[in-house]
């Protein structure tokens, strides 16, 4: 009778594993792009995923964004004193 319990326990574990796997909303896979329009990715020899089956992150999609920036320039006047200061600073930081 012990083998029957072992088989029953094995089946319960298998069923629990299937339920757990089915509850996962995503699975990460790596593959090779075989077509870009329509998008097809070959994961293994028999499994080819199409665009409807994929969730693409922003890194692999085309997108546009608006960028604003401001630029402020200042005029720098060189004087003999500034040049002397720069020369002294450079000579102190040199390694021999």
BALOBA-1460 file (C-alpha; in Angstrom, 3 decimals):
// residues 96
<rec num="1" residu="x" x="0.000" y="0.000" z="0.000"/>
<rec num="2" residu="x" x="2.954" y="2.349" z="0.523"/>
<rec num="3" residu="x" x="3.705" y="2.663" z="-3.229"/>
<rec num="4" residu="x" x="0.156" y="3.947" z="-3.786"/>
<rec num="5" residu="x" x="0.722" y="6.745" z="-1.288"/>
<rec num="6" residu="x" x="4.026" y="7.638" z="-2.927"/>
<rec num="7" residu="x" x="2.389" y="7.844" z="-6.344"/>
<rec num="8" residu="x" x="-0.462" y="9.923" z="-4.916"/>
<rec num="9" residu="x" x="1.987" y="12.299" z="-3.223"/>
<rec num="10" residu="x" x="3.970" y="12.637" z="-6.472"/>
<rec num="11" residu="x" x="0.772" y="13.517" z="-8.385"/>
<rec num="12" residu="x" x="-0.255" y="16.086" z="-5.769"/>
<rec num="13" residu="x" x="3.184" y="17.729" z="-6.014"/>
<rec num="14" residu="x" x="2.983" y="17.748" z="-9.824"/>
<rec num="15" residu="x" x="-0.473" y="19.341" z="-9.740"/>
<rec num="16" residu="x" x="0.665" y="21.958" z="-7.235"/>
<rec num="17" residu="x" x="3.653" y="22.810" z="-9.428"/>
<rec num="18" residu="x" x="1.411" y="23.192" z="-12.494"/>
<rec num="19" residu="x" x="-0.910" y="25.538" z="-10.593"/>
<rec num="20" residu="x" x="2.071" y="27.587" z="-9.404"/>
<rec num="21" residu="x" x="3.540" y="27.826" z="-12.933"/>
<rec num="22" residu="x" x="0.158" y="28.796" z="-14.398"/>
<rec num="23" residu="x" x="-0.179" y="31.661" z="-11.899"/>
<rec num="24" residu="x" x="2.999" y="33.352" z="-13.132"/>
<rec num="25" residu="x" x="1.985" y="36.227" z="-15.441"/>
<rec num="26" residu="x" x="5.291" y="36.416" z="-17.328"/>
<rec num="27" residu="x" x="8.332" y="34.422" z="-18.245"/>
<rec num="28" residu="x" x="11.641" y="35.913" z="-19.363"/>
<rec num="29" residu="x" x="13.113" y="34.230" z="-22.434"/>
<rec num="30" residu="x" x="16.030" y="35.001" z="-24.710"/>
<rec num="31" residu="x" x="15.880" y="34.479" z="-28.434"/>
<rec num="32" residu="x" x="16.890" y="35.668" z="-31.869"/>
<rec num="33" residu="x" x="14.888" y="38.164" z="-33.921"/>
<rec num="34" residu="x" x="14.035" y="36.397" z="-37.175"/>
<rec num="35" residu="x" x="11.730" y="39.116" z="-38.562"/>
<rec num="36" residu="x" x="11.145" y="42.728" z="-37.584"/>
<rec num="37" residu="x" x="7.941" y="43.340" z="-39.557"/>
<rec num="38" residu="x" x="5.967" y="41.425" z="-38.404"/>
<rec num="39" residu="x" x="8.055" y="40.914" z="-35.283"/>
<rec num="40" residu="x" x="9.058" y="37.288" z="-34.689"/>
<rec num="41" residu="x" x="11.551" y="35.991" z="-32.143"/>
<rec num="42" residu="x" x="12.802" y="32.414" z="-32.179"/>
<rec num="43" residu="x" x="13.307" y="31.253" z="-28.594"/>
<rec num="44" residu="x" x="14.286" y="27.679" z="-29.397"/>
<rec num="45" residu="x" x="14.054" y="25.277" z="-32.298"/>
<rec num="46" residu="x" x="10.289" y="24.855" z="-32.058"/>
<rec num="47" residu="x" x="9.117" y="28.029" z="-30.278"/>
<rec num="48" residu="x" x="8.689" y="31.261" z="-32.279"/>
<rec num="49" residu="x" x="7.015" y="34.170" z="-30.473"/>
<rec num="50" residu="x" x="5.081" y="36.794" z="-32.414"/>
<rec num="51" residu="x" x="4.343" y="40.422" z="-31.551"/>
<rec num="52" residu="x" x="1.008" y="39.608" z="-29.869"/>
<rec num="53" residu="x" x="2.782" y="37.338" z="-27.385"/>
<rec num="54" residu="x" x="5.474" y="39.855" z="-26.400"/>
<rec num="55" residu="x" x="5.683" y="42.776" z="-24.005"/>
<rec num="56" residu="x" x="8.473" y="45.028" z="-25.235"/>
<rec num="57" residu="x" x="10.292" y="47.389" z="-22.908"/>
<rec num="58" residu="x" x="11.158" y="50.965" z="-23.881"/>
<rec num="59" residu="x" x="14.762" y="50.040" z="-24.703"/>
<rec num="60" residu="x" x="13.701" y="48.110" z="-27.799"/>
<rec num="61" residu="x" x="10.917" y="50.361" z="-29.104"/>
<rec num="62" residu="x" x="10.942" y="53.644" z="-30.996"/>
<rec num="63" residu="x" x="9.777" y="56.602" z="-28.963"/>
<rec num="64" residu="x" x="9.963" y="60.383" z="-29.009"/>
<rec num="65" residu="x" x="10.452" y="62.769" z="-26.141"/>
<rec num="66" residu="x" x="10.551" y="66.538" z="-25.825"/>
<rec num="67" residu="x" x="13.685" y="68.012" z="-24.333"/>
<rec num="68" residu="x" x="14.040" y="71.593" z="-23.177"/>
<rec num="69" residu="x" x="17.272" y="73.209" z="-22.169"/>
<rec num="70" residu="x" x="18.724" y="76.648" z="-21.691"/>
<rec num="71" residu="x" x="22.262" y="77.692" z="-22.379"/>
<rec num="72" residu="x" x="24.040" y="80.541" z="-20.676"/>
<rec num="73" residu="x" x="27.453" y="81.703" z="-21.833"/>
<rec num="74" residu="x" x="29.837" y="84.042" z="-20.124"/>
<rec num="75" residu="x" x="32.747" y="85.872" z="-21.598"/>
<rec num="76" residu="x" x="35.999" y="85.158" z="-19.775"/>
<rec num="77" residu="x" x="38.746" y="87.742" z="-19.965"/>
<rec num="78" residu="x" x="42.293" y="86.533" z="-19.604"/>
<rec num="79" residu="x" x="44.661" y="88.629" z="-17.628"/>
<rec num="80" residu="x" x="48.321" y="88.180" z="-16.877"/>
<rec num="81" residu="x" x="47.429" y="87.404" z="-13.259"/>
<rec num="82" residu="x" x="45.002" y="84.628" z="-14.272"/>
<rec num="83" residu="x" x="47.562" y="83.106" z="-16.650"/>
<rec num="84" residu="x" x="50.179" y="83.144" z="-13.900"/>
<rec num="85" residu="x" x="47.767" y="81.444" z="-11.499"/>
<rec num="86" residu="x" x="47.001" y="78.719" z="-14.062"/>
<rec num="87" residu="x" x="50.701" y="78.117" z="-14.724"/>
<rec num="88" residu="x" x="51.454" y="77.813" z="-11.011"/>
<rec num="89" residu="x" x="48.583" y="75.381" z="-10.513"/>
<rec num="90" residu="x" x="49.696" y="73.185" z="-13.394"/>
<rec num="91" residu="x" x="53.288" y="73.040" z="-12.223"/>
<rec num="92" residu="x" x="52.220" y="71.960" z="-8.722"/>
<rec num="93" residu="x" x="50.068" y="69.099" z="-9.962"/>
<rec num="94" residu="x" x="52.574" y="67.557" z="-12.356"/>
<rec num="95" residu="x" x="54.147" y="64.254" z="-11.351"/>
<rec num="96" residu="x" x="57.693" y="63.330" z="-12.228"/>
